[in-house]
């Protein structure tokens, strides 16, 4: 089979890998560009989409838009970049002219906005304002979802993702890319009463056969919703039920994006998912068309790379 270099929709790097603090969970620091590219060569990744981390929420180091752009520009062809804008930027109001920042970074080459990690509700007026400006500037957004505010990092929603649905409906021209445990957990319906779910339930990695939940419904109803397959959450959502994964990838072939979310050089989920995804191609479970779209075609189209 012809080798197809994948596009990683979800990458993080630092300019200072030798001096940044280690992540307390992995014990390893955020990778620099050289370290990430070594893993990319092993994984068959041609291009990574660098996502700045402009808040300490979700990590131990801040990576600015300017640092991220610098790394992308010194590795032409291997990286492109998103900018990141906090919904509270400028004057922390629902009326801030965030297009001022977005247009600045777009002119410098930013392809989108994210990873949004701010712990506000999806329908907080400040988040809504950011989405309005991203829609106006034609910049897709990639978010991390949290099960609640003041619990974890990321935009917060309730079980069933009603607040995300509200934003999908309100901003139909905005391409919204979903990621994280609470997002991918919604691929399947919850077996217990929604009111009984704990925040920990929603922030874990559910196992077992998929009984369709909110995520497939939203994908069918809103063409502006996309899925980021990165991290343990995306890997788990696909590998928990391989038969359903095939039907999911096939039905939503135009809106699924391959991703890694490598946070340390010890991460194993990118290798597990590569083997799973490539195995579906090799067995014929998914078509060459579906494989190509998810591996790179959808990202090329969404980010205007071709």
SENUBA-75971 format. One record per residue (C-alpha): residue in one letter; chain; z negated, y, x. Coordinates in Angstrom, 1 decimal. Example, Ala and Ser with C-alpha at 12.3 -4.5 7.8 and 13.67 -1.06 7.14 Angstrom:
! SENUBA-75971
+--------+--------+--------+--------+--------+
: residu : chaine :      z :      y :      x :
+--------+--------+--------+--------+--------+
:      a :      A :   -7.8 :   -4.5 :   12.3 :
:      s :      A :   -7.1 :   -1.1 :   13.7 :
+--------+--------+--------+--------+--------+
! end
This chain:
! SENUBA-75971
+--------+--------+--------+--------+--------+
: residu : chaine :      z :      y :      x :
+--------+--------+--------+--------+--------+
:      x :      A :    0.0 :    0.0 :    0.0 :
:      x :      A :    0.8 :    3.5 :    1.1 :
:      x :      A :   -2.2 :    5.4 :    2.5 :
:      x :      A :   -3.2 :    8.4 :    0.4 :
:      x :      A :   -5.5 :   10.9 :    2.0 :
:      x :      A :   -8.2 :   11.8 :   -0.5 :
:      x :      A :   -9.5 :   15.2 :   -1.4 :
:      x :      A :  -13.3 :   15.5 :   -1.5 :
:      x :      A :  -14.1 :   18.0 :   -4.3 :
:      x :      A :  -17.7 :   18.3 :   -3.2 :
:      x :      A :  -18.7 :   19.0 :    0.5 :
:      x :      A :  -21.5 :   20.9 :    2.2 :
:      x :      A :  -21.6 :   21.9 :    5.9 :
:      x :      A :  -23.6 :   24.4 :    8.1 :
:      x :      A :  -22.5 :   26.5 :   11.0 :
:      x :      A :  -25.8 :   25.5 :   12.7 :
:      x :      A :  -26.3 :   21.7 :   12.6 :
:      x :      A :  -28.5 :   21.7 :   15.7 :
:      x :      A :  -31.1 :   24.1 :   14.4 :
:      x :      A :  -31.3 :   23.8 :   10.7 :
:      x :      A :  -34.4 :   21.9 :    9.3 :
:      x :      A :  -33.9 :   18.3 :    8.3 :
:      x :      A :  -33.8 :   17.3 :    4.7 :
:      x :      A :  -37.2 :   15.9 :    3.9 :
:      x :      A :  -35.7 :   13.0 :    1.9 :
:      x :      A :  -33.2 :   11.8 :    4.5 :
:      x :      A :  -34.9 :   13.1 :    7.6 :
:      x :      A :  -31.5 :   14.3 :    8.7 :
:      x :      A :  -30.0 :   17.8 :    9.0 :
:      x :      A :  -27.0 :   19.1 :    7.1 :
:      x :      A :  -23.9 :   18.2 :    8.9 :
:      x :      A :  -21.6 :   20.6 :   10.8 :
:      x :      A :  -17.9 :   20.5 :   10.5 :
:      x :      A :  -17.5 :   18.1 :   13.4 :
:      x :      A :  -20.0 :   15.6 :   12.0 :
:      x :      A :  -18.5 :   15.7 :    8.5 :
:      x :      A :  -14.9 :   15.3 :    9.8 :
:      x :      A :  -16.0 :   12.2 :   11.7 :
:      x :      A :  -17.2 :   10.7 :    8.4 :
:      x :      A :  -14.0 :   11.9 :    6.7 :
:      x :      A :  -11.9 :   10.0 :    9.2 :
:      x :      A :  -13.8 :    6.8 :    8.4 :
:      x :      A :  -13.6 :    7.4 :    4.7 :
:      x :      A :   -9.9 :    8.3 :    4.5 :
:      x :      A :  -10.6 :   11.9 :    3.4 :
:      x :      A :   -7.8 :   14.3 :    4.3 :
:      x :      A :   -9.3 :   17.5 :    2.9 :
:      x :      A :  -12.8 :   18.6 :    1.8 :
:      x :      A :  -13.7 :   21.4 :   -0.6 :
:      x :      A :  -16.6 :   23.3 :    1.0 :
:      x :      A :  -19.3 :   24.5 :   -1.5 :
:      x :      A :  -21.7 :   27.2 :   -0.2 :
:      x :      A :  -25.4 :   26.7 :   -1.0 :
:      x :      A :  -26.7 :   30.2 :   -1.6 :
:      x :      A :  -30.1 :   29.2 :   -2.8 :
:      x :      A :  -32.9 :   27.0 :   -1.3 :
:      x :      A :  -33.0 :   25.1 :   -4.6 :
:      x :      A :  -31.7 :   21.7 :   -4.0 :
:      x :      A :  -31.9 :   21.8 :   -0.2 :
:      x :      A :  -33.5 :   23.1 :    2.9 :
:      x :      A :  -30.8 :   25.5 :    4.2 :
:      x :      A :  -28.7 :   28.3 :    2.8 :
:      x :      A :  -25.0 :   28.3 :    3.6 :
:      x :      A :  -23.3 :   31.6 :    2.8 :
:      x :      A :  -19.9 :   32.3 :    1.5 :
:      x :      A :  -19.1 :   33.9 :    4.8 :
:      x :      A :  -20.2 :   30.9 :    6.9 :
:      x :      A :  -18.3 :   28.6 :    4.6 :
:      x :      A :  -15.1 :   30.6 :    4.9 :
:      x :      A :  -15.5 :   30.7 :    8.7 :
:      x :      A :  -15.7 :   26.9 :    8.9 :
:      x :      A :  -12.7 :   26.4 :    6.6 :
:      x :      A :  -10.6 :   28.8 :    8.6 :
:      x :      A :  -11.4 :   27.1 :   11.9 :
:      x :      A :  -10.3 :   23.8 :   10.4 :
:      x :      A :   -7.0 :   24.5 :    8.7 :
:      x :      A :   -5.7 :   21.6 :    6.6 :
:      x :      A :   -9.0 :   19.9 :    6.7 :
:      x :      A :  -11.1 :   22.2 :    4.5 :
:      x :      A :  -10.6 :   24.7 :    1.7 :
:      x :      A :  -13.6 :   26.5 :    0.2 :
:      x :      A :  -15.3 :   27.8 :   -2.9 :
:      x :      A :  -17.4 :   30.9 :   -3.1 :
:      x :      A :  -20.7 :   30.9 :   -4.8 :
:      x :      A :  -22.2 :   33.6 :   -7.0 :
:      x :      A :  -25.6 :   33.5 :   -8.5 :
:      x :      A :  -25.6 :   34.5 :  -12.3 :
:      x :      A :  -28.4 :   36.9 :  -11.4 :
:      x :      A :  -26.4 :   38.7 :   -8.7 :
:      x :      A :  -26.1 :   42.5 :   -8.6 :
:      x :      A :  -28.6 :   43.7 :  -11.2 :
:      x :      A :  -29.8 :   40.4 :  -12.9 :
:      x :      A :  -28.4 :   41.3 :  -16.3 :
:      x :      A :  -25.9 :   39.7 :  -18.7 :
:      x :      A :  -23.7 :   42.7 :  -18.1 :
:      x :      A :  -23.3 :   42.6 :  -14.3 :
:      x :      A :  -19.7 :   43.0 :  -13.1 :
:      x :      A :  -19.6 :   39.7 :  -11.3 :
:      x :      A :  -15.8 :   40.0 :  -11.1 :
:      x :      A :  -16.4 :   42.5 :   -8.3 :
:      x :      A :  -17.8 :   39.7 :   -6.1 :
:      x :      A :  -15.4 :   37.0 :   -7.4 :
:      x :      A :  -12.3 :   39.0 :   -6.7 :
:      x :      A :  -13.5 :   39.9 :   -3.2 :
:      x :      A :  -13.9 :   36.2 :   -2.2 :
:      x :      A :  -10.8 :   35.1 :   -4.1 :
:      x :      A :   -8.7 :   37.6 :   -2.0 :
:      x :      A :  -10.2 :   36.0 :    1.1 :
:      x :      A :   -9.1 :   32.5 :    0.0 :
:      x :      A :  -11.8 :   31.1 :   -2.2 :
:      x :      A :  -10.4 :   28.5 :   -4.7 :
:      x :      A :  -13.3 :   28.3 :   -7.1 :
:      x :      A :  -17.0 :   28.9 :   -7.6 :
:      x :      A :  -19.8 :   26.5 :   -6.9 :
:      x :      A :  -21.9 :   24.5 :   -6.5 :
:      x :      A :  -23.9 :   26.5 :   -9.1 :
:      x :      A :  -27.5 :   25.4 :   -8.6 :
:      x :      A :  -29.4 :   28.3 :  -10.3 :
:      x :      A :  -32.0 :   26.9 :  -12.7 :
:      x :      A :  -31.0 :   28.7 :  -15.8 :
:      x :      A :  -29.8 :   27.3 :  -19.1 :
:      x :      A :  -26.1 :   26.9 :  -19.5 :
:      x :      A :  -26.2 :   29.3 :  -22.4 :
:      x :      A :  -28.5 :   31.8 :  -20.8 :
:      x :      A :  -26.8 :   35.2 :  -21.2 :
:      x :      A :  -26.5 :   35.6 :  -17.4 :
:      x :      A :  -24.8 :   32.2 :  -17.0 :
:      x :      A :  -22.5 :   33.1 :  -19.9 :
:      x :      A :  -21.6 :   36.3 :  -18.1 :
:      x :      A :  -20.8 :   34.5 :  -14.9 :
:      x :      A :  -18.6 :   32.0 :  -16.8 :
:      x :      A :  -16.8 :   35.0 :  -18.5 :
:      x :      A :  -16.0 :   36.5 :  -15.2 :
:      x :      A :  -14.9 :   33.2 :  -13.7 :
:      x :      A :  -12.6 :   32.7 :  -16.7 :
:      x :      A :  -11.2 :   36.2 :  -16.3 :
:      x :      A :  -10.6 :   35.7 :  -12.5 :
:      x :      A :   -9.1 :   32.2 :  -13.1 :
:      x :      A :  -11.6 :   30.5 :  -10.8 :
:      x :      A :  -12.9 :   27.0 :  -11.8 :
:      x :      A :  -16.6 :   26.4 :  -11.6 :
:      x :      A :  -18.5 :   23.4 :  -10.3 :
:      x :      A :  -22.1 :   22.9 :  -11.4 :
:      x :      A :  -25.2 :   20.8 :  -10.8 :
:      x :      A :  -27.0 :   19.9 :  -14.0 :
:      x :      A :  -30.8 :   19.8 :  -14.4 :
:      x :      A :  -32.6 :   18.2 :  -17.4 :
:      x :      A :  -34.7 :   21.4 :  -17.8 :
:      x :      A :  -35.6 :   24.7 :  -16.4 :
:      x :      A :  -38.6 :   24.8 :  -14.0 :
:      x :      A :  -38.1 :   21.1 :  -13.3 :
:      x :      A :  -35.2 :   20.8 :  -10.9 :
:      x :      A :  -32.3 :   22.7 :   -9.5 :
:      x :      A :  -29.1 :   23.3 :  -11.4 :
:      x :      A :  -28.0 :   24.7 :  -14.7 :
:      x :      A :  -30.2 :   23.1 :  -17.4 :
:      x :      A :  -29.2 :   21.4 :  -20.6 :
:      x :      A :  -30.8 :   19.1 :  -23.3 :
:      x :      A :  -29.9 :   15.5 :  -23.9 :
:      x :      A :  -26.4 :   15.3 :  -25.3 :
:      x :      A :  -25.4 :   18.4 :  -23.4 :
:      x :      A :  -25.2 :   20.8 :  -26.4 :
:      x :      A :  -25.5 :   23.9 :  -24.2 :
:      x :      A :  -22.6 :   22.8 :  -22.0 :
:      x :      A :  -20.6 :   22.2 :  -25.1 :
:      x :      A :  -21.3 :   25.7 :  -26.3 :
:      x :      A :  -19.9 :   27.1 :  -23.1 :
:      x :      A :  -16.9 :   24.8 :  -23.1 :
:      x :      A :  -16.1 :   26.1 :  -26.6 :
:      x :      A :  -16.7 :   29.7 :  -25.8 :
:      x :      A :  -14.7 :   29.7 :  -22.6 :
:      x :      A :  -11.6 :   27.6 :  -23.3 :
:      x :      A :   -9.6 :   28.9 :  -20.3 :
:      x :      A :  -12.4 :   28.2 :  -17.8 :
:      x :      A :  -12.1 :   24.9 :  -15.9 :
:      x :      A :  -15.7 :   23.5 :  -15.7 :
:      x :      A :  -16.4 :   20.7 :  -13.3 :
:      x :      A :  -19.5 :   18.5 :  -14.0 :
:      x :      A :  -21.8 :   16.8 :  -11.5 :
:      x :      A :  -25.3 :   15.3 :  -11.0 :
:      x :      A :  -27.5 :   12.6 :  -12.6 :
:      x :      A :  -28.1 :   14.2 :  -16.0 :
:      x :      A :  -24.4 :   14.9 :  -16.3 :
:      x :      A :  -23.2 :   11.4 :  -15.5 :
:      x :      A :  -26.1 :    9.7 :  -17.4 :
:      x :      A :  -24.4 :   11.1 :  -20.5 :
:      x :      A :  -21.4 :    8.7 :  -20.0 :
:      x :      A :  -23.5 :    6.3 :  -22.1 :
:      x :      A :  -25.5 :    6.7 :  -25.2 :
:      x :      A :  -29.3 :    6.5 :  -24.8 :
:      x :      A :  -30.9 :    3.4 :  -26.2 :
:      x :      A :  -34.1 :    5.1 :  -27.2 :
:      x :      A :  -34.6 :    8.0 :  -29.5 :
:      x :      A :  -33.5 :   11.2 :  -27.8 :
:      x :      A :  -36.7 :   13.0 :  -28.6 :
:      x :      A :  -38.6 :   10.3 :  -26.6 :
:      x :      A :  -36.6 :   10.8 :  -23.4 :
:      x :      A :  -38.5 :   12.1 :  -20.5 :
:      x :      A :  -37.0 :   14.5 :  -17.9 :
:      x :      A :  -37.4 :   11.7 :  -15.4 :
:      x :      A :  -35.3 :    9.4 :  -17.6 :
:      x :      A :  -32.4 :   11.9 :  -17.6 :
:      x :      A :  -32.6 :   12.6 :  -13.9 :
:      x :      A :  -32.3 :    8.9 :  -12.9 :
:      x :      A :  -29.4 :    6.5 :  -12.4 :
:      x :      A :  -29.1 :    4.4 :  -15.6 :
:      x :      A :  -27.8 :    0.9 :  -15.2 :
:      x :      A :  -26.1 :   -1.7 :  -17.5 :
:      x :      A :  -23.0 :   -1.7 :  -19.7 :
:      x :      A :  -21.8 :    1.7 :  -21.0 :
:      x :      A :  -22.1 :    2.4 :  -24.7 :
:      x :      A :  -20.1 :    5.6 :  -25.0 :
:      x :      A :  -22.2 :    8.8 :  -25.0 :
:      x :      A :  -21.8 :   12.5 :  -25.0 :
:      x :      A :  -19.6 :   12.8 :  -21.9 :
:      x :      A :  -16.5 :   10.9 :  -23.2 :
:      x :      A :  -16.8 :   12.8 :  -26.5 :
:      x :      A :  -16.8 :   16.1 :  -24.7 :
:      x :      A :  -13.9 :   15.1 :  -22.6 :
:      x :      A :  -11.9 :   14.2 :  -25.7 :
:      x :      A :  -12.7 :   17.4 :  -27.5 :
:      x :      A :  -12.5 :   20.0 :  -24.6 :
:      x :      A :   -9.6 :   19.9 :  -22.2 :
:      x :      A :  -11.4 :   22.4 :  -19.9 :
:      x :      A :  -14.0 :   19.8 :  -18.9 :
:      x :      A :  -13.6 :   18.0 :  -15.5 :
:      x :      A :  -15.7 :   15.4 :  -13.8 :
:      x :      A :  -16.8 :   15.3 :  -10.1 :
:      x :      A :  -17.2 :   11.7 :   -9.0 :
:      x :      A :  -19.4 :   12.6 :   -6.0 :
:      x :      A :  -22.9 :   11.5 :   -5.0 :
:      x :      A :  -24.9 :    8.6 :   -6.1 :
:      x :      A :  -24.6 :    9.8 :   -9.7 :
:      x :      A :  -20.8 :    9.6 :   -9.9 :
:      x :      A :  -20.8 :    6.3 :   -7.9 :
:      x :      A :  -23.5 :    4.8 :  -10.2 :
:      x :      A :  -21.7 :    5.9 :  -13.4 :
:      x :      A :  -18.5 :    4.1 :  -12.4 :
:      x :      A :  -20.0 :    1.0 :  -10.7 :
:      x :      A :  -22.6 :    0.2 :  -13.4 :
:      x :      A :  -19.8 :   -1.1 :  -15.7 :
:      x :      A :  -16.5 :   -1.6 :  -13.8 :
:      x :      A :  -14.6 :   -2.6 :  -16.9 :
:      x :      A :  -15.5 :    0.6 :  -18.6 :
:      x :      A :  -14.8 :    2.6 :  -15.4 :
:      x :      A :  -11.2 :    1.4 :  -15.5 :
:      x :      A :  -10.8 :    2.5 :  -19.1 :
:      x :      A :  -12.6 :    5.8 :  -18.4 :
:      x :      A :  -10.4 :    6.6 :  -15.3 :
:      x :      A :   -7.3 :    5.7 :  -17.2 :
:      x :      A :   -8.0 :    7.7 :  -20.3 :
:      x :      A :   -9.2 :   10.8 :  -18.4 :
:      x :      A :   -6.9 :   10.4 :  -15.4 :
:      x :      A :   -5.9 :   14.1 :  -15.4 :
:      x :      A :   -9.5 :   15.5 :  -15.2 :
:      x :      A :  -11.4 :   13.3 :  -12.8 :
:      x :      A :  -11.9 :   14.4 :   -9.2 :
:      x :      A :  -12.7 :   12.3 :   -6.2 :
:      x :      A :  -15.8 :   13.5 :   -4.4 :
:      x :      A :  -18.4 :   12.5 :   -1.8 :
:      x :      A :  -21.3 :   15.1 :   -1.6 :
:      x :      A :  -22.4 :   14.0 :    1.9 :
:      x :      A :  -25.8 :   15.5 :    2.6 :
:      x :      A :  -26.6 :   13.5 :    5.8 :
:      x :      A :  -24.9 :   11.2 :    8.3 :
:      x :      A :  -26.9 :    8.3 :    7.0 :
:      x :      A :  -25.5 :    8.6 :    3.4 :
:      x :      A :  -23.9 :    5.3 :    2.2 :
:      x :      A :  -22.8 :    6.2 :   -1.3 :
:      x :      A :  -19.4 :    7.6 :   -0.1 :
:      x :      A :  -18.6 :    4.2 :    1.5 :
:      x :      A :  -19.7 :    2.2 :   -1.5 :
:      x :      A :  -17.6 :    4.3 :   -3.8 :
:      x :      A :  -14.6 :    4.3 :   -1.5 :
:      x :      A :  -14.6 :    0.5 :   -1.5 :
:      x :      A :  -15.0 :    0.4 :   -5.2 :
:      x :      A :  -12.3 :    2.9 :   -6.0 :
:      x :      A :   -9.8 :    1.4 :   -3.4 :
:      x :      A :  -10.6 :   -2.0 :   -4.8 :
:      x :      A :   -9.5 :   -1.0 :   -8.3 :
:      x :      A :   -6.2 :    0.0 :   -6.8 :
:      x :      A :   -5.7 :   -3.1 :   -4.7 :
:      x :      A :   -6.5 :   -5.4 :   -7.7 :
:      x :      A :   -4.2 :   -3.5 :  -10.0 :
:      x :      A :   -7.0 :   -2.6 :  -12.3 :
:      x :      A :   -5.9 :    1.0 :  -12.2 :
:      x :      A :   -2.3 :    2.1 :  -11.7 :
:      x :      A :   -0.9 :    3.9 :   -8.7 :
:      x :      A :   -0.5 :    7.0 :  -10.9 :
:      x :      A :   -4.2 :    7.0 :  -11.9 :
:      x :      A :   -5.3 :    6.3 :   -8.3 :
:      x :      A :   -3.2 :    9.2 :   -6.9 :
:      x :      A :   -4.3 :   11.7 :   -9.5 :
:      x :      A :   -8.0 :   11.0 :   -9.0 :
:      x :      A :   -7.7 :   10.7 :   -5.2 :
:      x :      A :   -6.0 :   14.0 :   -4.7 :
:      x :      A :   -3.4 :   15.0 :   -7.3 :
:      x :      A :   -5.8 :   16.5 :   -9.8 :
:      x :      A :   -7.5 :   18.6 :   -7.1 :
:      x :      A :   -4.1 :   19.7 :   -5.8 :
:      x :      A :   -3.2 :   21.0 :   -9.2 :
:      x :      A :   -6.5 :   22.5 :  -10.2 :
:      x :      A :   -7.0 :   24.4 :   -6.9 :
:      x :      A :   -3.3 :   25.3 :   -6.5 :
:      x :      A :   -3.0 :   23.5 :   -3.2 :
:      x :      A :    0.7 :   22.6 :   -3.7 :
+--------+--------+--------+--------+--------+
! end
